[in-house]
Amino acid sequence: MSPNLRITGLFALVALLIIGAGFLQSWNVALGILNMGLISAIMALGVNMQWGYAGLFNVGVMGFAALGGLGAVLVAMPPVNAAWAAGGLRVLAGLALAVASIALAVLLWRRMRPSWTRGGAVMALLFAGFFAFRAVFDGGVAAIEAVDPAATGYLGGLGLPVILGWPAGALLAAGAAWIVGKTALGLRSDYLAIATLGIAEIIIAVLKNEDWLSRGVKNVIGLPRPVPYEVDLRDSEAFAARAQDLGLDVVTASSIAVKLAYAGLFGVVLVALLYLSERALRSPWGRMMRAIRDNETAARAMGKNVTRRHLQIFILGSAVCGLAGAMMTTLDGQLTPGSYQPLRYTFLIWVMVIVGGSGNNWGAVLGGFLVWFLWVEVEPFGLWLMQTLTAPLADGSALKEHLIDSAAHMRLLTMGIILLVVLRFSPRGLIPER
């Protein structure tokens, strides 16, 4: 089978699965799977850039996705004027003081000659800067979080269109990736994985605890939409007439219309990223990245700056993950730091890349759609299967109740089985790298 025919057949199969969900369940369910599949495919593209292009083992995907969601909040939510008046300037002054202390410490380290006095002077400067920062910053934070904490208690955002939050989320994730890359990319692959996982946990911990920035575990809700609200469509006489012509009630039609609008926006982003990724992979730059991935020693001998290229692709891949995180927060309409878990935002994305085919952009996209569809549909299918198998057992049977209650765990079992089967019979993924 030719590669193009294989790709077409596999994508047609995934399309049939989603369409089948629409006929057998509801079109709201099918479109929900499609929208999250588009976002998952974009996130898988970002991980594929890092692993498939350069062999970088990033296990901190959830941290960059969370930063993308934070970027959407900081851009789209309206500013809380009372919080800014209470302590906004003090917080900004404290952050500026912290940055200045670090910059002065770096400058002092570079200017002074190597000696024990250099280390002592830098430590003294950082020590003094830390206490000065806390003295200014803590008071501002306390004042901000005291402003109507049940509803706000944070600074809010800029009040701009939420779509502008998508590139902002990508830039925020890229900035964090630059900091991480400068400190961790010199590590061996297994140590890099541990470092990125730890840094991702630190990012989530900051979002959970810094209420002045993201409301912490109280969550930011009511994020503005780039598409109409269902209630506005229901109030439109023209839309109600169109829904009636199609044989749909206005409630169902409004929900489907909103999901289709989201799918259109997400689809445009995915197509643009896929096009750019394919162009980059087939360019001299892409061939250089794969050469570095396959043999770093030979690439260094040819004069390539391996560390710089690793940093470059690490930033690019993290920016794509941050973009996907901002899109997902927009789709949900809220930022919930407590929901970012490694199982959902790291392990599952890696399964998508491995199953689809690492090093192949089309494979990453296919894995995003296929694995997300299975992740959603396995649980109801598992419940139906357990209910069918235990039908002969008497009601109230301990075994019957245990099997039905365990149906939710079929998600993890299925992901493991799929991963093992693909690695056994197609170790390079469903669409291998050419």
C-alpha positions in Angstrom: 0.0 0.0 0.0 1.4 3.4 -1.0 2.0 5.9 1.8 -0.6 8.4 0.5 -3.2 5.7 0.2 -2.5 4.6 3.7 -2.8 8.1 5.1 -6.1 8.6 3.3 -7.5 5.3 4.5 -6.6 5.9 8.1 -8.0 9.5 8.2 -11.1 8.2 6.5 -11.5 5.6 9.2 -11.2 8.2 11.9 -13.8 10.4 10.1 -16.2 7.4 9.9 -15.7 6.8 13.7 -16.6 10.4 14.5 -19.6 10.4 12.1 -20.8 7.1 13.5 -20.7 8.7 17.0 -23.0 11.4 15.6 -25.5 8.9 14.3 -25.4 6.5 17.2 -25.2 9.0 20.0 -25.6 12.7 19.1 -24.0 15.3 16.9 -23.2 17.3 19.9 -21.0 14.4 21.2 -19.4 13.9 17.8 -18.6 17.6 17.4 -17.3 17.7 20.9 -14.9 14.9 20.0 -13.9 16.7 16.8 -13.1 19.9 18.6 -11.0 18.3 21.3 -9.4 16.1 18.6 -8.3 19.2 16.7 -6.8 20.7 19.9 -5.1 17.3 20.7 -3.7 17.1 17.2 -2.1 20.5 17.6 -0.6 19.6 20.9 0.7 16.3 19.4 2.3 18.3 16.6 4.2 20.3 19.2 5.5 17.2 21.0 6.3 15.6 17.6 8.5 18.6 16.8 10.5 18.1 19.9 10.7 14.3 19.8 10.3 13.5 16.2 12.5 16.2 14.8 15.2 16.5 17.5 14.8 13.5 19.9 14.0 15.8 22.9 12.1 13.9 25.6 9.8 16.5 27.1 7.5 15.2 29.8 6.4 18.6 30.9 3.7 19.1 28.3 1.0 19.9 30.8 3.0 22.9 32.2 3.2 24.5 28.8 -0.5 23.8 28.1 -1.3 25.5 31.4 0.8 28.5 30.6 -1.1 28.8 27.3 -4.4 28.8 29.2 -3.0 31.5 31.5 -2.1 33.6 28.5 -5.7 33.5 27.2 -6.9 34.6 30.6 -4.4 37.5 30.9 -5.4 38.8 27.5 -9.1 38.2 27.3 -10.5 38.7 30.8 -11.5 42.3 31.8 -9.2 44.0 34.3 -10.3 44.2 37.9 -9.9 47.9 38.5 -10.4 47.7 42.3 -7.6 45.1 42.5 -5.3 47.2 40.5 -6.0 50.2 42.7 -5.5 48.1 45.8 -2.1 46.5 45.1 -1.4 46.3 41.3 1.5 48.8 41.3 3.1 47.1 44.4 3.0 43.7 42.7 4.6 45.2 39.5 7.2 47.0 41.6 8.0 43.8 43.4 8.4 41.8 40.2 10.6 44.6 38.7 12.7 44.5 41.9 13.1 40.7 41.6 14.1 40.9 37.9 16.6 43.8 38.7 18.2 41.8 41.5 18.7 38.8 39.2 20.1 40.9 36.4 22.5 42.7 38.8 23.6 39.3 40.2 24.4 38.0 36.7 26.2 41.2 35.8 28.3 41.1 39.0 29.2 37.4 38.3 30.4 38.3 34.9 32.4 41.4 35.9 34.2 40.1 39.0 37.2 37.8 38.7 36.7 34.2 39.8 37.2 34.1 43.6 35.4 33.4 46.8 34.5 37.0 47.1 32.6 36.9 43.8 30.4 34.1 45.1 29.8 35.8 48.4 29.0 39.1 46.8 26.4 37.5 44.4 24.8 35.6 47.3 24.6 38.7 49.4 23.0 40.6 46.5 20.4 37.9 45.9 19.7 37.5 49.6 19.1 41.3 50.0 17.1 41.4 46.7 14.9 38.5 47.9 13.9 40.2 51.2 13.3 43.5 49.4 11.1 41.8 46.8 9.1 40.0 49.5 8.6 43.2 51.5 7.1 45.0 48.4 5.4 42.1 46.7 3.6 40.4 49.7 1.7 43.5 50.7 0.4 44.0 47.1 -0.7 40.4 46.8 -2.6 40.5 50.1 -4.4 43.7 49.1 -5.4 42.2 45.7 -6.6 38.9 47.0 -8.8 40.8 49.6 -10.8 42.5 46.9 -14.1 40.5 46.6 -12.3 37.1 46.8 -15.4 35.1 46.1 -15.8 36.7 42.7 -12.5 38.2 41.7 -9.5 38.4 44.1 -7.1 38.8 41.1 -5.9 41.4 38.7 -7.8 40.1 35.7 -6.6 40.6 32.1 -6.4 43.2 29.4 -10.0 42.8 28.1 -8.9 42.2 24.5 -10.4 39.7 22.0 -9.8 36.2 23.2 -8.3 35.1 19.9 -5.3 37.4 20.7 -4.8 35.3 23.8 -3.9 32.3 21.6 -0.6 33.7 20.3 -0.1 35.3 23.7 -0.3 31.8 25.3 2.1 30.5 22.7 4.6 33.3 23.6 4.2 32.7 27.3 5.0 29.0 26.8 7.9 29.8 24.5 9.4 32.2 27.1 9.1 29.5 29.8 10.7 27.0 27.3 13.6 29.3 26.8 14.3 29.5 30.5 13.9 25.7 30.9 16.0 25.0 27.8 18.9 27.2 28.9 19.1 25.2 32.2 18.0 21.7 31.2 18.9 21.0 27.6 22.4 20.1 28.4 21.1 17.1 30.4 21.0 13.5 29.1 17.6 12.5 27.7 16.4 10.7 30.9 17.5 13.6 33.1 15.8 16.0 30.7 12.5 14.1 31.1 12.8 14.3 34.9 13.6 18.0 34.8 10.8 19.0 32.5 8.3 17.0 34.6 9.4 18.7 37.7 9.3 22.2 36.1 5.8 21.4 34.8 4.7 20.6 38.4 6.2 23.8 39.6 4.2 25.8 37.0 1.0 24.1 38.1 1.8 24.7 41.7 2.3 28.4 41.0 -1.0 28.6 39.2 -2.8 26.9 42.0 -1.4 29.1 44.8 -0.9 32.5 43.3 -4.5 33.7 43.5 -3.6 37.3 42.4 -2.5 35.9 39.0 -5.0 33.1 38.1 -7.4 32.9 41.1 -5.7 29.6 42.0 -8.1 26.7 42.8 -11.0 29.1 42.8 -10.7 29.0 38.9 -11.3 31.8 36.4 -14.7 31.4 34.8 -16.6 33.2 32.1 -13.8 33.6 29.6 -15.1 35.5 26.6 -15.8 33.6 23.4 -14.7 34.1 19.8 -18.0 32.6 18.6 -21.7 33.5 19.5 -23.4 32.3 22.6 -26.1 29.7 22.4 -28.6 31.9 24.1 -28.0 34.7 21.6 -28.7 32.3 18.7 -31.9 31.0 20.4 -33.2 34.6 20.6 -32.6 35.1 16.9 -35.7 34.7 14.9 -33.8 34.1 11.7 -31.7 31.3 13.3 -34.8 29.7 14.8 -36.5 29.7 11.4 -33.4 28.1 9.8 -33.3 25.4 12.6 -36.9 24.7 12.0 -36.3 24.3 8.2 -33.6 21.7 9.1 -35.9 19.8 11.4 -34.0 20.7 14.6 -35.2 22.2 17.8 -33.5 25.6 18.4 -31.6 24.4 21.5 -29.9 21.5 19.7 -29.3 23.7 16.6 -27.6 26.5 18.6 -25.3 24.0 20.4 -24.3 22.4 17.1 -23.8 25.8 15.4 -21.4 26.9 18.2 -19.4 23.7 18.1 -19.2 24.0 14.3 -17.9 27.5 14.6 -15.2 26.4 17.1 -14.3 23.5 14.7 -13.8 26.0 11.9 -11.5 28.2 13.9 -9.5 25.2 15.3 -9.4 23.6 11.8 -7.8 26.7 10.3 -5.1 26.8 13.0 -4.4 23.1 12.5 -4.2 23.3 8.7 -1.8 26.3 9.0 0.4 24.6 11.5 0.5 21.4 9.5 1.4 23.2 6.3 4.2 25.1 8.1 5.4 22.0 9.8 5.6 20.0 6.6 7.5 22.8 4.8 9.9 23.0 7.7 10.5 19.3 7.9 11.2 19.1 4.1 13.5 22.1 4.2 17.3 22.1 4.8 16.6 23.1 8.4 14.4 20.0 8.8 17.1 17.7 7.4 19.6 19.3 9.7 17.4 18.7 12.7 17.0 15.0 11.8 20.7 14.7 11.3 21.3 16.1 14.7 18.7 13.7 16.1 20.3 10.7 14.5 23.9 11.5 15.2 24.9 14.5 17.3 28.6 13.7 17.1 28.6 13.8 13.3 26.5 16.9 13.3 28.9 18.7 15.6 31.8 17.6 13.4 30.0 19.3 10.5 30.0 22.6 12.4 26.4 22.5 13.6 25.5 24.2 16.9 23.6 21.3 18.4 22.7 23.0 21.7 21.4 26.1 19.9 19.2 24.0 17.6 17.9 21.9 20.4 16.9 25.1 22.2 15.3 26.4 19.0 13.1 23.3 18.5 12.3 23.0 22.2 10.9 26.6 22.1 8.9 26.0 18.9 7.3 22.8 20.2 6.5 24.3 23.5 4.9 27.3 21.8 2.6 25.0 19.8 1.6 23.2 23.0 0.9 26.6 24.6 -1.2 27.6 21.6 -3.2 24.4 22.0 -3.6 25.1 25.8 -5.0 28.6 25.1 -7.4 27.2 22.5 -8.6 24.5 25.0 -9.1 27.1 27.8 -11.1 29.2 25.3 -13.3 26.1 24.4 -13.9 25.4 28.1 -14.6 29.0 28.9 -12.6 28.7 32.1 -9.1 28.1 33.6 -9.0 25.3 36.2 -5.4 24.8 37.4 -6.4 21.8 39.5 -7.4 19.9 36.4 -4.0 19.8 34.8 -2.8 16.2 35.4 0.2 14.4 33.8 -2.0 11.5 32.8 -4.3 13.7 30.6 -1.8 16.4 29.4 1.4 14.5 29.1 0.9 10.7 28.9 -2.0 10.8 26.6 -0.3 13.3 24.2 2.7 11.0 24.1 0.5 8.1 23.3 -0.9 10.1 20.4 2.5 10.8 19.0 3.8 7.2 19.4 0.6 5.6 18.0 0.4 8.0 15.1 4.1 7.9 14.2 6.8 10.1 15.7 8.7 12.1 13.1 5.7 12.3 10.8 3.4 15.3 11.1 0.5 13.5 9.6 1.0 10.7 12.0 0.9 13.0 15.0 -2.4 14.6 13.7 -3.9 11.1 13.1 -2.9 10.0 16.6 -4.5 13.1 18.1 -7.8 12.3 16.6 -7.8 8.5 17.0 -6.5 8.4 20.6 -8.9 11.2 21.7 -11.9 9.4 20.1 -11.0 6.2 22.0 -10.3 8.1 25.2 -13.9 9.5 25.1 -15.8 6.5 23.7 -14.1 3.6 25.6 -15.8 4.5 28.9 -19.4 4.3 27.7 -18.6 1.3 25.5 -17.0 -0.4 28.5 -20.0 0.3 30.7 -22.3 -1.2 28.0 -20.0 -4.2 27.7 -19.9 -4.8 31.4 -23.7 -4.4 31.7 -24.2 -6.9 28.8 -21.7 -9.5 30.3 -23.2 -9.2 33.8 -26.8 -9.3 32.6 -27.3 -13.0 33.7 -26.1 -12.2 37.2 -28.6 -11.3 39.9 -29.2 -7.7 40.8 -27.2 -6.8 43.9 -24.4 -9.3 43.1 -21.1 -8.1 44.4 -19.3 -9.3 41.3 -21.8 -7.5 39.0 -21.5 -4.2 40.9 -17.7 -4.5 41.0 -17.4 -5.0 37.2 -19.8 -2.2 36.4 -18.1 0.2 38.8 -14.7 -0.8 37.2 -15.9 0.2 33.7 -14.4 3.7 34.0 -10.9 2.2 34.3 -11.2 0.7 30.8 -9.8 3.9 29.5 -6.4 3.3 31.0 -6.5 -0.4 30.1 -7.4 0.4 26.5 -4.7 3.0 26.1 -2.1 0.5 27.4 -3.4 -2.3 25.0 -3.3 0.1 22.0 0.2 1.2 22.8 1.4 -2.3 23.2 -0.2 -3.5 20.0 1.1 -0.6 17.9 4.6 -1.0 19.3 4.5 -4.8 18.6 3.1 -4.7 15.0 4.0 -1.2 13.8 6.8 0.1 16.1 7.2 3.3 14.0 3.5 4.2 14.3 0.5 3.9 12.1 2.1 6.4 9.6 5.8 6.0 9.9 8.4 8.6 9.2 9.5 8.6 5.6 
